[in-house]
Amino acid sequence: MFWKKKRLEETDKKNKPQTIMDLFQHLKENPDFAHFQHQGDHFSCWISFFKTLVDVDYVHRDVFPCIYDEKIHSMKDIQEQLPIETIIRTKDLSMIQSKLLEGYIIIQKNEADTDCLIIPSIKIEGRQIEKSEVETSILGPKETFVESLDTNINLVRKRIPIPQLKVEELRVGKISRTRVSIVYIDGIANVENVNTVKQRISDLEVANLIDATVLALNISDNDNSIFPQFIDTERPDRVSGAVYEGKIAVLVDGSPNALVMPSTIVEFFVAFDDYFLVWHIASLYRLLRLFAVALSAFASPVYIALLTYHYQLIPKDLLGTLISSRSSVPLDPVMEVIVLEIMIELLREAGARLPTKVGQTIGIVGGIVIGTASVQAGLTSNFLLILVAMSALAAFITPNYRMATSIRFIRFPFIISAQMLGMLGIAFCFIFFVCHLLRLTSLGRPYIEPIYPLRVNDLKDSFIRLPYNFQNTRPMVLRPGDVSRMNATRTHKKKGKHKADIDE
């Protein structure tokens, strides 16, 4: 690892331009690089920029007329007359190079001068703010993040209009120099958590950073775990709610997703719509999702275990149905399950990769045709087809996509364990995953809190969601600087005396 790092440093040093003329000579090979001299009666200068990175309309409308003005006699006059506050004057060659590649204009008195004016004129292009396609919402806001970091910070700031909201920016990637913003509320977010996030991001040694999910894979506590340790979301309302709780959000330029940390496993089964419903219905939906996870993970393994080892546990009426359903199936239960599971995964992947309308057609028609044909051909039984279809449907209920893929994956270790040792194998596999979850952490915090360690106070917004007047404190797992919520003026135990309405 050391020699690779040293080799990269030597290559970077070799390719790094030594003078500004070397830099221009290298950049002139690009057809979109403009480097020319303006010769006026009173002042002449050299102007350099990338035409594809700057806002050309802004440059010709505001920047060039000011530079060509008769009142301009020096570089200082440009700095004073141009109506831009963030003009930089520097001799740092590395800064000049990075700013050129970000969409800035470089102005020099002479072509070989290192003393330059750096004028911001970045061309911002991107899609408009749209409705969520991944985390769909029936109630509540419909806005989603886009690929522009500044736009995403705006979406968060307008929901948290307080001076305590801190946005700290870092640069990640030896080549890409991607902007990464850390968002938190000073005084509420735990200082240790904030410093941990900064350190992990600063210590990253990668060539480029493409997306926030790639960042999550690089800074997670356990790289080998199949379970996601940070929540990734495209909803600014969810990010704002998490930051109010005392969590930390990480936004990456070019990524439409934000990372929320630290996170617990229960939060991956919470849909943000739950907070827009009455607590009875929201709690019912959460319990339904947990039941769906259990059904998706254990339905097929239990089927294999019962038919292979424990057929005595099957009721007589159901046993007759299973025997008649499997009478023409030549495959063992485990092979029958694997064939159907692979078929479901192929249909799911094909539906996700194809265009939307075609994907929906493939998913519906393919499932019906292939399922019916496999039963008629005697490859699978009707009972198992229904069971696998229910398991696949239950997997879609998980609100978080990354957690849904993890749940789909753990079915296969359970299937293998059920074939080897029956229900005992399922129990051993379950114990293995429980031990793994007990050791797993998110930003150093327990991953399965409030189950272990048991936090009774945090159970109010976990498997069920109690009314808002019960949730007067922030989660203890976050170790917030301010335990009380901002809008909590009373606890559920000490309610004020009822005051009659004006019309009572």
Phi, psi and omega in degrees: 000323182294316182292329176294316179297318180294322179294320177297320180295320179294320178294318180296320180293323180293321183275350183286129180294141182271328179229168180291333176291324175297320179297313180295322179297323179288321183283337180295345177291344179270129183291341181267007179266124180256126179216106186213167181252133173261122179247109178250177180289326185248341185205138176231149182203167176254135183238133181223138176189164173265122182295332181275349182254337182264159174279100187299320179299317180294320181297313182284336182273323188243318187281304183299316178302326179290319181292324182278359182294147180292340181285346183275120179236350183205172178296327180293325178296321177298316181297328181273326186273329183290125185282059178226131185278332189260039175283130183250136173243121187211163173241007182283114184293322180294322177293319179299317180295313182293321180291323176301317183281355177260350179111028178259159176259135180252128179239129180234151173288311176236155187296328183269358182288137173274339178290111187228154167262132179248115185248124180287132177207045188292134176272117182257116177232142180176171181282159179285160177293125186234181175285154180290136176256334181266309179257073182295148183226129175275317177252162175085185182297154181247358183289149176227162175291156175238188183278356179268123181295319180297320178296319181294321177295323176299319180296328179280317183297323181289344175266342177233073185276062180231149181290343181285348179290120183251136175234111180249133186251136176235163176246128183235137179107120182295328180258310187285329183050051183288138178283129177232125182250134177254121186244129178199169178256119180293131182098341178250310179294140179294130184297323179296320178296318180297315180294325178296316179298314180300316183294316182295320180289320181293329183278356181294133176240083179234156179285318180212156178237117187268316190211164180294327179293327175294321176298319180299321179292333184272336184246008180290158182293321182232109182289337186266358181280142177278350182269132177292137183257351175230142177280129172251131185219152177254008184256119178293333178292323177291321178296317181296317178298320179293321179294322175299328180290336184117008178277175180242135178249142178237123179247139182240132178296130182093000181243132178274009180242151174243151176259136177242129185211153350287163183227154175246162185296329181294327183293338179287346179253013179256122173269142183293341175296340180301331183278354177256004179247162173296151191295331180297311183290319179299318178295320179298318179295322179295316177296325177297321179294319179295322176295321179296322178297315179298318179296317182294324184277327191249348186299306181294315177300319179295322177301315179294315182297317182293315183285335183269319187238327193237043181295343177294338181278350182279130177303148185300316180298318179287327180297321177297320178296318180294321181294316179293327181288327183261008186297329183253010181267118183278348186271153172292159180305321182292318178292324178298316180293316182297319179300313181291320180296318178295322178298317179296318180294322177296316179295320180294316181292321178295319179294330180282328185271334180282162174307155191306306184294319179292321180298318178297319180295316179298318182296317183282305183295316180299318179297317181291312185294309183292320178298313179295318181294321180293325177291315180294329179280352178082017179278329180222165178262158178299319183298313181293325178300317177295319183295315181292322177297320177295321179295318179296320179294321180294328180294332181286346184287335180298123185294328184267126185295317182294322177290325178298319178293326177294318179296321177296325182289319187290349175299324186288318172300323178293322179296316179294318179296320179295323178291327184279314187229009179070218181297329177295321177296320176298319179296316179298317180295321179296318179297321179299314180292325178295317177297322178296317180292327178295326181274344185284143178228160174234108184061033180084000180259150182303133185282328183255020171297140012266014178288310176215123353293147185293121176237096183299324182294330181274353179289348183291344178222057180229264179290330174230161177242112179283166179303159185296330181287353173269342186260071184263358179230155178280159180302135182289336181296336181279345186049057185290155177291328177238110185290322182285141176289156182296324185261013181266108181254351179203157178263168181288344180273337183237079179272145178290162180293136182295131179252129184295142175292166186294334183260008179271000000 
